[in-house]
Amino acid sequence: MFDTTLRDGEQAPGATLHPEQKIVIAKQLAMLGVDVIEPGFPISSPGDFMAVQRISQEIHGVEICGFARSVKEDIDSAIRATEAAERRRLHMFLSSSDIHLDFQLRKSRQQVIDIARSMVAYAKQFVERIEFSPMDATRTGDEFLFEIIEAAIEEGATIINIPDTVGYAMPEEYGAMFTRVMNHVRGGKQVEYSAHCHNDLGLAVANSLAAIRAGVTQVEVTVNGVGERAGNCSLEELVMAIETRKGALGVETGIRTEHIYATSQMVSRAMSFPIAFNKPIVGRNAFQHEAGIHQDGLLKNRNTYEIMDPEKLGVPRSMIILGKHSGRHAIKHRVSQFGVQLTSEQMESLYVQFKELADRQKVVQDHQLLELIGHTVNEVLEPYTLVQAQVLTGTEGHRMSSCIIKDNRLGKELVCSGTGDGAVEALVAGIKQALPLDVQFTDLELYSLSSGEQANGEAIVTVSVEGNHYRGVSVHQDVLMAVAQAFMAACNQAIREHQINEAAQDAFSSEDVEITIP
């Protein structure tokens, strides 16, 4: 697995990373288990040179790749930047398609062959492992493609990458191209092969899988599929396709899948690129279910509608989303999770109220369902209610929050305050003072649900208690209130579960136990 998130991925418009961010992500990629990291384009800027240099010095256990055009200055820069790496390679590229030769390089085929030979030979003086990429290979005719690859191999290239630079290839075409190169290029069986696919037609993962079937041993990927235009082959999608269909593909990646979700979130935040809700593997909806038929099957056996275990990907948990498509079984299951027992008549009354509410909004959140249950049984079920929250903000210094939280079990209102470097930190600090558990705020997602000054913001907060994760969701015109309510909802989930577990433990402990002494 050759990860180019920090080079090709960063070329996506607006995805620029500063060197410190690249170093943090590179460490995460090493933890994830990628084999090769391409940290940047050293000649392109002093910042990129520094990032590649520091990653070469600080990241161990992976091969570091310097990227360069087939130009001496580029090669020199890449070699200098990677000289401290435990293991390194040089990745050099040169256009090969007629449209690139005519309009970009303005050179003849023979001139390009001469450049390939001289630059690979030059680089071979300094580094053993050289990856050569004929750019726009999938729009290059076989005759010239074979010729330029042969020239690179003869001068010392050890890895041949055949890039689908503009995402033009179809899977069967791309796989067949590798087969032809392997069988017809002189020296073609002595080198490693790599696939590099762009996603302009949505085929990057499919093309990469076709290349694997053809015998390729390296695939170039990016986290979340980020990259030029429509992006690159998505690391998480390719890895899980291989993992899920091992029998069909017969290969392994060595990726530690439990780190996939955290890596995806890290890259998304660093680049300020939100992940699409329906993004496979790491999207918000990837393991969420709303349709009643699906929810019914899922509650009976997760394998009915989930082909992967989300927890093995580091995803906090799969979720049943309660909305207008949900059926009685899902509602009954969620009620039981709250530790509430309803009669058949109460359950039917709750279901009618639920459907009326679900028709008016997209999703019914847990705190709203608990309110409906409370109306049904004439009791407040949420352990705590956020009555009021205020934050004093300014341009400098700490933020201060003041919160009123009602303990519904005792019927008392608690006044709490907190401080923090930001408004969210101050709010969380204030609310936590009222809670009986040690709650860790682990993740925040914010979305705008409409446009204009009256827009509502949706906040999704994840908290952790003793290693278990809980998510709360809230929608409010005031984003800070949405965050506060979502945090409160997540905390209430944790507290309810803790209370249920304590009650079960107490019941077990209080049972009469007969001890017989022989």
C-alpha positions in Angstrom: 0.0 0.0 0.0 1.7 3.2 -1.3 0.0 6.2 0.3 0.2 9.5 -1.5 -2.3 11.4 0.6 0.4 13.9 1.5 1.5 14.4 -2.2 -1.2 13.7 -4.7 -4.0 14.0 -2.1 -2.7 17.4 -1.1 -3.0 18.6 -4.8 -6.7 18.7 -4.4 -7.8 22.4 -4.5 -7.9 23.8 -1.0 -6.3 20.8 0.6 -3.0 22.4 1.4 -1.2 21.1 4.6 1.6 22.8 6.5 4.6 20.7 7.5 3.6 20.0 11.0 0.2 18.6 9.8 2.0 16.4 7.3 4.2 14.9 10.1 1.3 14.1 12.3 -0.6 12.4 9.4 2.5 10.5 8.4 2.8 9.1 11.9 -0.8 8.0 11.7 -0.2 6.4 8.3 2.7 4.5 9.7 0.4 3.3 12.6 -2.2 2.3 10.0 0.3 0.1 8.4 1.0 1.5 4.9 4.2 0.2 3.2 5.2 3.4 1.5 4.6 7.1 2.2 5.0 9.8 -0.4 5.1 12.9 1.8 5.3 15.6 -0.9 7.0 17.1 -3.9 10.3 18.5 -2.5 11.2 20.8 -5.3 7.7 22.5 -5.2 8.3 24.6 -2.1 10.5 25.0 0.9 7.6 23.8 3.1 7.3 20.6 1.1 11.0 20.0 1.2 11.0 20.4 5.0 8.1 18.1 5.4 9.7 15.3 3.3 13.0 15.8 5.1 11.5 15.7 8.6 9.3 12.7 7.8 12.3 10.9 6.5 14.1 11.6 9.8 11.2 10.9 12.2 9.0 8.2 10.6 10.4 4.6 10.9 9.2 1.3 9.6 8.0 2.5 6.3 9.6 3.4 3.0 9.8 7.1 2.2 9.3 8.2 -1.4 10.6 11.4 -2.9 8.6 12.7 -5.9 10.3 14.3 -8.9 9.8 15.3 -12.5 12.4 13.8 -14.9 14.6 16.9 -14.3 18.0 17.0 -12.5 17.0 19.7 -10.1 13.9 17.8 -9.0 15.8 14.6 -8.6 18.6 16.3 -6.6 16.0 17.9 -4.3 14.1 14.6 -3.7 17.3 12.7 -3.0 18.5 15.4 -0.5 15.1 15.5 1.2 15.0 11.7 1.8 18.6 11.0 2.6 17.9 10.4 6.3 15.1 7.8 5.7 15.6 4.2 6.9 14.4 3.0 3.5 13.7 5.3 0.5 12.9 5.4 -3.1 12.7 8.0 -5.9 9.4 8.3 -7.8 10.0 10.1 -11.1 7.5 10.7 -13.9 7.5 11.8 -17.5 4.6 12.3 -19.9 4.0 9.6 -22.5 0.7 10.3 -24.3 0.7 12.1 -27.6 -1.6 14.8 -26.3 0.9 15.5 -23.5 3.9 15.4 -25.8 2.4 17.7 -28.3 0.8 20.3 -26.1 2.6 20.1 -22.7 6.2 18.9 -23.3 6.3 20.0 -27.0 8.8 17.2 -27.6 9.1 14.3 -30.0 8.8 10.7 -28.8 12.6 10.1 -29.3 13.4 13.2 -27.2 11.2 11.8 -24.4 12.9 8.4 -24.6 16.2 10.1 -24.3 15.1 12.1 -21.3 13.8 8.9 -19.6 17.1 7.1 -20.2 19.3 10.0 -19.0 17.3 10.9 -16.0 16.9 7.3 -14.7 20.6 6.7 -15.2 21.4 9.9 -13.4 19.1 9.1 -10.4 20.5 5.5 -10.2 23.9 7.0 -9.1 22.2 8.1 -5.8 19.3 5.7 -5.0 18.8 2.0 -5.7 15.0 1.9 -5.8 13.5 4.0 -8.6 9.9 4.1 -9.5 9.2 5.3 -13.0 5.7 6.6 -14.1 4.9 7.2 -17.8 2.2 9.9 -17.1 -1.1 9.5 -18.9 -0.2 5.9 -19.6 -3.8 4.8 -20.3 -4.0 7.2 -23.3 -0.6 6.1 -24.6 -0.4 3.6 -27.4 1.2 0.2 -26.6 4.1 0.7 -28.9 5.4 3.8 -27.3 4.4 2.7 -23.8 6.5 -0.4 -24.2 9.4 1.6 -25.5 9.6 4.1 -22.7 9.1 1.4 -20.0 11.9 -0.7 -21.6 14.2 2.4 -21.6 13.5 3.1 -17.9 14.1 -0.6 -16.9 17.3 -0.8 -18.9 18.7 2.3 -17.0 17.8 0.9 -13.6 14.1 1.5 -12.7 13.0 -1.2 -10.3 9.3 -0.3 -10.0 7.0 0.5 -13.0 3.9 2.5 -12.2 1.2 2.7 -14.9 -0.9 5.7 -14.0 -4.5 6.3 -15.1 -3.7 10.0 -14.8 -7.1 11.3 -16.0 -9.3 8.4 -14.8 -10.0 7.4 -18.3 -9.6 3.6 -18.2 -12.2 0.9 -17.8 -11.3 -2.0 -15.4 -10.9 -4.7 -18.1 -8.8 -2.3 -20.2 -6.6 -1.4 -17.2 -5.9 -4.9 -16.1 -5.2 -6.0 -19.7 -2.7 -3.2 -20.1 -0.6 -4.5 -17.2 -0.8 -8.0 -18.7 0.5 -6.8 -22.0 3.3 -4.8 -20.4 4.4 -7.7 -18.3 4.4 -10.1 -21.2 5.9 -7.9 -24.0 8.4 -5.4 -22.4 12.0 -6.6 -22.3 12.9 -7.0 -18.6 9.3 -6.7 -17.7 9.3 -9.7 -15.4 12.3 -8.4 -13.4 10.5 -5.3 -11.9 7.6 -4.6 -9.5 4.4 -3.1 -10.8 2.2 -0.4 -9.3 -1.2 0.9 -10.1 -2.2 4.6 -9.7 -5.8 5.4 -10.5 -7.8 8.6 -10.6 -11.5 8.7 -10.0 -12.9 10.9 -12.8 -15.4 8.2 -13.9 -15.8 6.7 -10.4 -13.7 3.7 -11.3 -10.5 4.2 -9.3 -11.1 1.4 -6.9 -12.5 -1.0 -9.6 -9.5 -0.3 -11.8 -7.1 -0.9 -8.9 -8.7 -4.2 -8.2 -8.4 -5.1 -11.9 -4.7 -4.3 -11.7 -4.3 -6.6 -8.6 -6.0 -9.4 -10.5 -3.5 -8.8 -13.3 -0.6 -9.3 -10.9 0.2 -5.8 -9.6 1.8 -5.9 -6.1 1.5 -2.2 -5.2 -1.4 0.1 -5.4 -1.2 3.9 -4.9 -4.0 5.3 -2.7 -5.1 8.3 -0.7 -7.1 8.5 2.6 -10.7 9.4 1.8 -9.8 9.2 -1.9 -8.6 12.9 -1.9 -6.7 14.2 -4.9 -6.7 16.1 -8.1 -10.2 16.7 -9.6 -12.4 13.8 -8.5 -9.6 12.3 -6.4 -7.6 9.1 -6.3 -8.2 5.4 -5.3 -9.6 5.5 -1.8 -7.3 3.6 0.7 -10.2 2.6 2.9 -12.4 1.4 0.1 -9.7 -0.7 -1.6 -8.4 -2.2 1.7 -11.9 -3.2 2.8 -12.8 -4.6 -0.7 -9.6 -6.8 -0.4 -10.4 -7.7 3.3 -14.0 -8.5 2.7 -13.5 -10.5 -0.5 -10.3 -12.3 0.4 -11.5 -15.5 -1.3 -12.0 -13.7 -4.6 -8.7 -11.8 -4.6 -6.3 -13.9 -2.7 -4.1 -11.0 -1.4 -3.6 -9.1 1.8 -2.5 -5.5 2.6 -1.2 -5.6 6.1 -3.3 -2.5 7.0 -4.4 -2.3 10.6 -8.1 -1.8 9.9 -8.9 -0.6 13.4 -7.1 2.7 12.6 -9.0 3.4 9.4 -11.8 5.6 10.9 -9.4 7.7 13.0 -7.1 8.2 10.1 -10.0 9.2 7.8 -11.2 11.8 10.4 -7.7 13.2 10.9 -7.2 13.8 7.2 -10.7 15.2 6.8 -10.1 17.8 9.6 -6.6 18.7 8.5 -7.7 19.4 4.9 -11.1 20.9 6.0 -12.7 18.4 3.6 -15.9 17.0 5.0 -16.6 13.4 4.3 -19.8 12.7 2.3 -22.5 11.1 4.4 -22.7 8.2 2.0 -19.0 7.6 1.6 -18.3 3.9 1.8 -16.5 2.6 4.9 -16.1 6.0 6.7 -19.1 8.1 5.8 -21.6 9.0 8.5 -24.3 6.8 7.0 -22.0 3.8 6.1 -23.3 1.8 9.1 -26.6 3.5 9.9 -30.0 2.1 9.1 -33.4 3.7 8.9 -35.6 1.4 6.7 -37.9 -0.7 8.9 -37.2 -3.9 7.0 -33.5 -3.4 7.3 -33.7 -2.5 11.0 -35.7 -5.6 11.7 -33.2 -7.9 10.0 -30.3 -6.1 11.6 -31.7 -6.5 15.1 -32.1 -10.2 14.5 -28.6 -10.7 13.0 -26.2 -7.9 12.0 -25.0 -9.9 9.0 -28.4 -9.5 7.3 -27.4 -6.0 6.2 -23.8 -5.4 7.3 -20.9 -7.0 5.4 -18.3 -5.5 7.7 -18.0 -5.0 11.4 -17.8 -1.3 12.0 -15.9 -1.8 15.3 -13.1 -3.5 13.4 -12.7 -0.2 11.5 -12.5 1.9 14.6 -16.0 3.3 13.9 -17.6 4.0 17.3 -20.7 1.8 16.6 -23.2 1.0 13.9 -26.5 2.8 14.5 -30.2 2.4 13.9 -31.5 5.8 12.8 -35.1 6.4 13.9 -37.0 8.2 11.2 -40.2 8.0 9.2 -39.2 4.6 7.7 -38.6 2.9 11.0 -40.9 0.2 12.2 -42.3 -0.9 15.5 -39.4 -3.4 16.1 -36.8 -0.7 16.0 -38.8 1.6 18.3 -39.3 -1.3 20.7 -35.6 -2.2 20.7 -34.5 1.4 21.4 -37.1 1.7 24.2 -35.6 -1.5 25.8 -32.1 0.0 25.5 -33.4 2.8 27.7 -34.4 0.2 30.3 -38.0 1.1 30.0 -40.9 -1.4 29.9 -44.1 -0.4 28.2 -47.4 -2.2 27.9 -48.7 -3.0 24.4 -51.1 -0.1 24.6 -48.4 2.3 25.7 -46.1 1.0 22.9 -48.8 1.6 20.3 -49.5 5.1 21.7 -45.7 5.8 21.5 -45.5 4.5 18.0 -48.3 6.9 16.8 -46.6 9.9 18.5 -43.3 8.8 17.0 -44.7 8.6 13.4 -46.3 12.1 13.7 -42.9 13.6 14.9 -40.9 11.6 12.3 -43.1 13.0 9.5 -42.2 16.6 10.5 -38.4 16.1 10.7 -35.6 14.0 9.2 -34.5 12.0 12.3 -35.9 11.5 15.7 -33.1 11.8 18.3 -32.9 9.8 21.5 -33.7 12.7 23.7 -36.9 13.4 21.6 -37.9 9.7 21.8 -37.4 9.8 25.6 -39.7 12.9 25.8 -42.3 11.0 23.9 -41.9 8.0 26.2 -42.1 10.4 29.2 -45.4 11.7 27.9 -46.7 8.2 27.5 -45.8 7.1 31.0 -46.1 10.6 32.7 -42.4 10.6 33.8 -39.2 12.4 32.8 -36.7 9.7 31.7 -33.6 11.7 30.7 -31.2 11.7 33.7 -30.3 15.3 33.1 -31.8 18.2 31.1 -29.8 21.2 29.9 -32.1 24.1 30.9 -29.8 27.0 30.0 -26.3 27.6 28.6 -24.4 30.8 28.1 -20.9 31.6 26.9 -19.0 34.8 27.4 -16.8 35.3 24.4 -14.3 37.8 23.3 -11.3 38.4 21.0 -8.7 37.5 23.6 -8.3 35.3 26.7 -10.3 32.4 28.1 -14.0 31.9 27.4 -16.4 31.4 30.3 -19.6 29.4 30.4 -22.6 29.3 32.7 -25.0 26.4 32.6 -28.2 25.4 34.4 -28.7 21.6 34.4 -31.6 19.8 36.0 -31.1 16.5 37.7 -34.4 14.9 36.8 -33.8 12.0 39.3 -33.6 14.5 42.3 -35.7 17.3 40.8 -32.9 19.8 41.5 -31.3 22.4 39.3 -27.6 22.7 39.3 -25.7 25.9 38.4 -22.3 25.2 36.8 -19.6 27.2 35.2 -16.5 26.4 33.1 -13.6 28.0 31.2 -11.7 27.1 28.1 -9.6 28.4 25.3 -12.7 28.2 23.1 -16.5 28.4 23.5 -17.0 24.7 23.0 -14.3 23.8 25.6 -15.9 26.2 28.1 -19.4 24.7 27.5 -18.2 21.2 27.9 -16.2 22.0 31.1 -19.3 23.6 32.6 -21.7 20.7 31.8 -19.2 18.1 33.0 -19.3 19.6 36.5 -22.8 18.4 37.0 -22.3 14.8 35.7 -21.6 11.8 37.9 -19.3 10.1 35.3 -15.9 10.9 33.9 -16.9 11.8 30.4 -14.3 12.5 27.7 -15.3 14.7 24.7 -13.7 12.8 21.8 -15.2 14.1 18.5 -17.4 16.9 17.1 -19.0 17.1 13.6 -20.8 20.3 12.5 -23.0 20.6 9.5 -25.1 23.4 8.0 -28.6 22.2 7.2 -29.6 25.2 5.2 -28.3 28.5 3.9 -28.7 32.1 5.0 -28.8 33.9 8.4 -31.6 31.7 9.7 -29.8 28.4 8.9 -29.9 25.6 11.4 -26.7 23.8 12.4 -26.4 20.1 13.2 -23.9 19.0 15.8 -22.8 15.4 16.3 -20.8 14.8 19.5 -19.1 11.6 20.4 -18.0 11.0 24.0 -16.1 8.2 25.7 -16.7 6.7 29.1 -14.5 3.8 30.2 -13.7 2.9 26.6 -17.3 2.9 25.4 -18.4 5.5 22.9 -21.7 7.4 22.8 -23.0 9.8 20.2 -25.5 12.7 20.6 -27.1 14.7 17.8 -28.9 18.1 18.0 -30.1 20.7 15.6 -30.3 24.4 16.6 -30.1 27.8 15.0 -27.4 28.6 17.5 -24.4 26.3 16.8 -23.1 26.4 20.3 -26.5 25.4 21.7 -26.5 22.5 19.2 -23.2 21.4 20.5 -24.2 21.7 24.1 -27.5 19.7 23.5 -25.7 17.1 21.5 -23.1 16.7 24.3 -25.8 16.5 26.9 -27.6 13.8 24.8 -24.4 11.7 24.4 -23.7 12.0 28.2 -27.3 11.0 29.0 -26.8 7.8 26.9 -23.7 7.0 28.9 -25.4 7.7 32.2 -28.4 5.6 31.3 -26.3 2.6 30.3 -24.2 3.0 33.5 -27.4 3.1 35.6 -28.8 0.0 33.8 -25.5 -1.9 34.4 -25.4 -0.8 38.0 -29.0 -2.0 38.5 -28.3 -5.3 37.0 -25.2 -5.7 39.2 -27.2 -4.8 42.3 -29.9 -7.3 41.4 -27.3 -10.0 41.0 -25.6 -9.1 44.2 -28.8 -9.1 46.2 -29.9 -12.5 45.1 -30.0 -15.1 47.9 -27.0 -17.4 47.5 -27.0 -20.8 49.3 -23.5 -21.9 50.3 -22.9 -25.6 51.2 -19.8 -26.4 53.2 -18.9 -30.1 52.8 
